[in-house]
Amino acid sequence: MLDPKQLRKLKRSDLFELLVEQAKEIEELQERVNELEGKLQRREINLSEAGSIAEAALAISKVFDEAQAAANVYLNSVKRLAGASEEDSEKS
C-alpha cells in the first residue's frame, strides 16, 4: 500500500485505477465472505441435526430400557404365578 505522500504524487487516472482495483478486491472478498458464511450456516445446521439425532437416540434408548424393565416385571410375575400353580397342583 502506498503512503499518503506517494498517493498525492499520483495522477488522477492512476488514483482511479487504484480505486477500481480496490473495488474489485472488495467485491471478491465480499463474495468469499458470503460463501464462507453459507458454509458455516450449513455446518451449524448439520451440528444441530446431529444434536437432535443424538437426543432422539437417547430418548429411544430410555423407552427401550423402560420396556425391558416392564417385561422383566411381567416375566417375574408369570414365573411366580407358575410356581404357585405348581405348588397348588402338588398339594392336590
Backbone as a printed PyTorch tensor [residue, N CA C, xyz], in Angstrom:
tensor([[[  0.8540,  -1.1820,   0.0000],
         [  0.0000,   0.0000,   0.0000],
         [  0.8890,   1.2300,   0.0000]],

        [[  0.4410,   2.2040,  -0.6740],
         [  1.2010,   3.4560,  -0.7790],
         [  0.9350,   4.3410,   0.4270]],

        [[  1.9640,   5.0910,   0.8080],
         [  1.7510,   6.0230,   1.9180],
         [  1.0960,   7.2990,   1.3740]],

        [[  0.5700,   8.1550,   2.2300],
         [ -0.1590,   9.3540,   1.7820],
         [  0.6670,  10.2650,   0.8710]],

        [[  1.9560,  10.3690,   1.1290],
         [  2.8140,  11.2320,   0.3090],
         [  2.8900,  10.7120,  -1.1270]],

        [[  3.0310,   9.3830,  -1.2640],
         [  3.0900,   8.7850,  -2.6010],
         [  1.7410,   8.9140,  -3.3110]],

        [[  0.6640,   8.7750,  -2.5680],
         [ -0.6660,   8.9050,  -3.1640],
         [ -0.8950,  10.3020,  -3.7350]],

        [[ -0.3910,  11.3340,  -3.0500],
         [ -0.5630,  12.7080,  -3.5240],
         [  0.1640,  12.9490,  -4.8410]],

        [[  1.2230,  12.2010,  -5.0820],
         [  2.0190,  12.3930,  -6.2960],
         [  1.4050,  11.7020,  -7.5150]],

        [[  0.4360,  10.8070,  -7.2870],
         [ -0.1520,  10.0720,  -8.4060],
         [ -1.1290,  10.9420,  -9.1960]],

        [[ -1.2500,  10.6150, -10.4900],
         [ -2.2160,  11.3080, -11.3510],
         [ -3.6180,  10.8000, -11.0160]],

        [[ -4.5960,  11.5690, -11.4430],
         [ -5.9830,  11.1630, -11.2040],
         [ -6.2900,   9.8130, -11.8450]],

        [[ -5.7620,   9.5850, -13.0280],
         [ -6.0270,   8.3160, -13.7130],
         [ -5.4270,   7.1440, -12.9280]],

        [[ -4.2400,   7.3540, -12.3440],
         [ -3.6180,   6.3030, -11.5350],
         [ -4.4270,   6.0570, -10.2560]],

        [[ -4.8940,   7.1450,  -9.6510],
         [ -5.7220,   7.0170,  -8.4560],
         [ -7.0250,   6.2780,  -8.7730]],

        [[ -7.5930,   6.6030,  -9.9400],
         [ -8.8210,   5.9370, -10.3560],
         [ -8.5700,   4.4400, -10.5560]],

        [[ -7.4360,   4.0950, -11.1640],
         [ -7.0750,   2.6880, -11.3630],
         [ -6.9630,   1.9630, -10.0210]],

        [[ -6.2940,   2.6160,  -9.0730],
         [ -6.1720,   2.0240,  -7.7340],
         [ -7.5490,   1.8140,  -7.1060]],

        [[ -8.4030,   2.8030,  -7.2840],
         [ -9.7510,   2.7210,  -6.7330],
         [-10.5260,   1.5600,  -7.3570]],

        [[-10.4130,   1.3970,  -8.6700],
         [-11.0960,   0.3080,  -9.3670],
         [-10.5530,  -1.0400,  -8.8960]],

        [[ -9.2300,  -1.1560,  -8.7570],
         [ -8.6220,  -2.4060,  -8.2870],
         [ -9.0990,  -2.7500,  -6.8760]],

        [[ -9.1550,  -1.7380,  -6.0240],
         [ -9.6150,  -1.9750,  -4.6580],
         [-11.0930,  -2.3680,  -4.6390]],

        [[-11.8750,  -1.7660,  -5.5070],
         [-13.3000,  -2.1120,  -5.5800],
         [-13.4620,  -3.5710,  -6.0130]],

        [[-12.6500,  -4.0030,  -6.9950],
         [-12.7010,  -5.4030,  -7.4410],
         [-12.3030,  -6.3370,  -6.3010]],

        [[-11.2400,  -5.9620,  -5.5950],
         [-10.7780,  -6.7950,  -4.4860],
         [-11.8420,  -6.8750,  -3.3890]],

        [[-12.4840,  -5.7540,  -3.1070],
         [-13.5500,  -5.7390,  -2.0970],
         [-14.6980,  -6.6410,  -2.5340]],

        [[-15.0440,  -6.5740,  -3.8070],
         [-16.1310,  -7.4060,  -4.3240],
         [-15.7800,  -8.8860,  -4.2020]],

        [[-14.5400,  -9.2530,  -4.5750],
         [-14.1020, -10.6480,  -4.4700],
         [-14.1120, -11.1140,  -3.0170]],

        [[-13.6380, -10.2490,  -2.1300],
         [-13.6130, -10.6090,  -0.7140],
         [-15.0240, -10.7470,  -0.1540]],

        [[-15.9370,  -9.8950,  -0.6050],
         [-17.3270,  -9.9900,  -0.1450],
         [-17.9570, -11.2990,  -0.6180]],

        [[-17.6570, -11.6990,  -1.8590],
         [-18.1630, -12.9750,  -2.3630],
         [-17.6220, -14.1270,  -1.5240]],

        [[-16.3480, -14.0380,  -1.1850],
         [-15.7160, -15.0840,  -0.3630],
         [-16.3630, -15.1300,   1.0340]],

        [[-16.6160, -13.9680,   1.6020],
         [-17.2740, -13.9060,   2.9120],
         [-18.6540, -14.5540,   2.8290]],

        [[-19.4110, -14.2330,   1.7860],
         [-20.7480, -14.8150,   1.6160],
         [-20.6730, -16.3320,   1.4880]],

        [[-19.6960, -16.8040,   0.7150],
         [-19.5100, -18.2420,   0.5270],
         [-19.1900, -18.9190,   1.8650]],

        [[-18.2750, -18.3200,   2.6250],
         [-17.8870, -18.9050,   3.9110],
         [-19.0240, -18.8530,   4.9270]],

        [[-19.8140, -17.7820,   4.8860],
         [-20.9710, -17.7030,   5.7880],
         [-21.9820, -18.7970,   5.4630]],

        [[-22.1590, -19.0750,   4.1660],
         [-23.0600, -20.1560,   3.7580],
         [-22.5650, -21.5020,   4.2600]],

        [[-21.2570, -21.7310,   4.1190],
         [-20.6870, -22.9880,   4.6080],
         [-20.8520, -23.1050,   6.1170]],

        [[-20.6240, -22.0160,   6.8190],
         [-20.7660, -22.0160,   8.2760],
         [-22.2040, -22.3250,   8.6740]],

        [[-23.1410, -21.7250,   7.9890],
         [-24.5540, -21.9670,   8.3000],
         [-24.9100, -23.4350,   8.0690]],

        [[-24.4060, -24.0130,   6.9600],
         [-24.6850, -25.4290,   6.6940],
         [-24.0880, -26.3080,   7.7890]],

        [[-22.8910, -25.9630,   8.2480],
         [-22.2680, -26.7450,   9.3270],
         [-23.0620, -26.6260,  10.6150]],

        [[-23.5360, -25.4200,  10.9030],
         [-24.3330, -25.2320,  12.1160],
         [-25.6160, -26.0460,  12.0380]],

        [[-26.2180, -26.0950,  10.8570],
         [-27.4330, -26.8960,  10.6750],
         [-27.1060, -28.3710,  10.8660]],

        [[-25.9820, -28.8200,  10.2780],
         [-25.5800, -30.2180,  10.4320],
         [-25.3390, -30.5580,  11.8980]],

        [[-24.6790, -29.6590,  12.6230],
         [-24.4270, -29.8960,  14.0450],
         [-25.7320, -29.9270,  14.8230]],

        [[-26.6380, -29.0490,  14.4630],
         [-27.9390, -29.0130,  15.1290],
         [-28.6960, -30.3150,  14.8860]],

        [[-28.6660, -30.7800,  13.6360],
         [-29.3400, -32.0310,  13.3040],
         [-28.6880, -33.1980,  14.0250]],

        [[-27.3630, -33.1890,  14.1140],
         [-26.6620, -34.2630,  14.8200],
         [-27.0670, -34.2670,  16.2870]],

        [[-27.1950, -33.0790,  16.8740],
         [-27.6390, -32.9900,  18.2620],
         [-29.0470, -33.5260,  18.4240]],

        [[-29.9130, -33.2140,  17.4670],
         [-31.2930, -33.6950,  17.5210],
         [-31.3410, -35.2120,  17.3930]],

        [[-30.5110, -35.7550,  16.5170],
         [-30.4590, -37.2080,  16.3330],
         [-29.9680, -37.8770,  17.6110]],

        [[-28.9460, -37.2920,  18.2340],
         [-28.4230, -37.8580,  19.4780],
         [-29.4840, -37.8180,  20.5730]],

        [[-30.2170, -36.7120,  20.6550],
         [-31.2840, -36.6050,  21.6570],
         [-32.3790, -37.6360,  21.3930]],

        [[-32.7300, -37.8270,  20.1280],
         [-33.7580, -38.8080,  19.7810],
         [-33.2880, -40.2180,  20.1280]],

        [[-32.0240, -40.5170,  19.8420],
         [-31.4800, -41.8340,  20.1610],
         [-31.5040, -42.0750,  21.6670]],

        [[-31.1740, -41.0520,  22.4270],
         [-31.2050, -41.1710,  23.8860],
         [-32.6300, -41.4160,  24.3770]],

        [[-33.5830, -40.7020,  23.8130],
         [-34.9830, -40.8830,  24.2060],
         [-35.4620, -42.2910,  23.8650]],

        [[-35.0950, -42.7760,  22.6870],
         [-35.4850, -44.1330,  22.2820],
         [-34.8500, -45.1560,  23.2080]],

        [[-33.6050, -44.9190,  23.5610],
         [-32.9060, -45.8240,  24.4730],
         [-33.6330, -45.8980,  25.8120]],

        [[-34.0940, -44.7540,  26.3040],
         [-34.8390, -44.7380,  27.5720],
         [-36.1480, -45.5170,  27.4450]],

        [[-36.8130, -45.3770,  26.3050],
         [-38.0670, -46.1060,  26.0810],
         [-37.8030, -47.6030,  26.1100]],

        [[-36.7240, -48.0320,  25.4330],
         [-36.3880, -49.4570,  25.4210],
         [-36.0270, -49.9540,  26.8210]],

        [[-35.3120, -49.1410,  27.5890],
         [-34.9650, -49.5230,  28.9640],
         [-36.2240, -49.7100,  29.8020]],

        [[-37.1730, -48.7870,  29.6680],
         [-38.4260, -48.8870,  30.4150],
         [-39.2370, -50.1010,  29.9680]],

        [[-39.2370, -50.3700,  28.6700],
         [-39.9590, -51.5360,  28.1540],
         [-39.3230, -52.8210,  28.6810]],

        [[-38.0010, -52.8570,  28.7270],
         [-37.3030, -54.0330,  29.2480],
         [-37.6230, -54.2430,  30.7270]],

        [[-37.6400, -53.1470,  31.4880],
         [-37.9660, -53.2490,  32.9130],
         [-39.3900, -53.7770,  33.0950]],

        [[-40.3270, -53.2860,  32.2930],
         [-41.7130, -53.7550,  32.3720],
         [-41.8010, -55.2310,  31.9920]],

        [[-41.0550, -55.6300,  30.9760],
         [-41.0520, -57.0340,  30.5560],
         [-40.4820, -57.9160,  31.6610]],

        [[-39.4410, -57.4510,  32.3320],
         [-38.8470, -58.2190,  33.4310],
         [-39.8390, -58.3920,  34.5800]],

        [[-40.5620, -57.3210,  34.9180],
         [-41.5710, -57.3990,  35.9810],
         [-42.6530, -58.4010,  35.5910]],

        [[-43.1160, -58.3350,  34.3500],
         [-44.1540, -59.2490,  33.8700],
         [-43.6570, -60.6920,  33.9130]],

        [[-42.4350, -60.9200,  33.4510],
         [-41.8690, -62.2660,  33.4290],
         [-41.7380, -62.8170,  34.8500]],

        [[-41.2930, -61.9830,  35.7740],
         [-41.1880, -62.4270,  37.1680],
         [-42.5600, -62.7720,  37.7370]],

        [[-43.5630, -61.9780,  37.3920],
         [-44.9280, -62.2610,  37.8600],
         [-45.4230, -63.5870,  37.3070]],

        [[-45.1820, -63.8290,  36.0300],
         [-45.6110, -65.0800,  35.3990],
         [-44.9040, -66.2530,  36.0570]],

        [[-43.6060, -66.1270,  36.3050],
         [-42.8530, -67.2130,  36.9450],
         [-43.3830, -67.4710,  38.3530]],

        [[-43.6740, -66.3980,  39.0740],
         [-44.1940, -66.5460,  40.4290],
         [-45.5550, -67.2430,  40.3960]],

        [[-46.4150, -66.8290,  39.4590],
         [-47.7330, -67.4650,  39.3430],
         [-47.6040, -68.9260,  38.9220]],

        [[-46.6700, -69.1930,  38.0170],
         [-46.4630, -70.5700,  37.5690],
         [-45.9600, -71.4180,  38.7340]],

        [[-45.0700, -70.8480,  39.5370],
         [-44.5640, -71.5740,  40.7090],
         [-45.6700, -71.8310,  41.7100]],

        [[-46.5320, -70.8510,  41.9210],
         [-47.6480, -71.0130,  42.8570],
         [-48.6240, -72.0520,  42.3340]],

        [[-48.8440, -72.0930,  41.0350],
         [-49.7450, -73.0650,  40.4150],
         [-49.2090, -74.4710,  40.6030]],

        [[-47.9050, -74.6330,  40.4180],
         [-47.2890, -75.9510,  40.5730],
         [-47.4010, -76.4190,  42.0150]],

        [[-47.2100, -75.5110,  42.9620],
         [-47.3210, -75.8780,  44.3720],
         [-48.7440, -76.3110,  44.6970]],

        [[-49.7320, -75.6010,  44.1470],
         [-51.1300, -75.9700,  44.3770],
         [-51.4350, -77.3280,  43.7550]],

        [[-50.8710, -77.6030,  42.5870],
         [-51.0970, -78.8780,  41.9050],
         [-50.4840, -80.0110,  42.7080]],

        [[-49.3110, -79.7760,  43.2750],
         [-48.6340, -80.8130,  44.0400],
         [-49.3760, -81.0980,  45.3410]],

        [[-49.9710, -80.0850,  45.9270],
         [-50.7080, -80.2590,  47.1720],
         [-52.0060, -81.0250,  46.9370]],

        [[-52.5560, -80.9050,  45.7580],
         [-53.8470, -81.5440,  45.4790],
         [-53.7130, -82.9830,  45.1790]]])
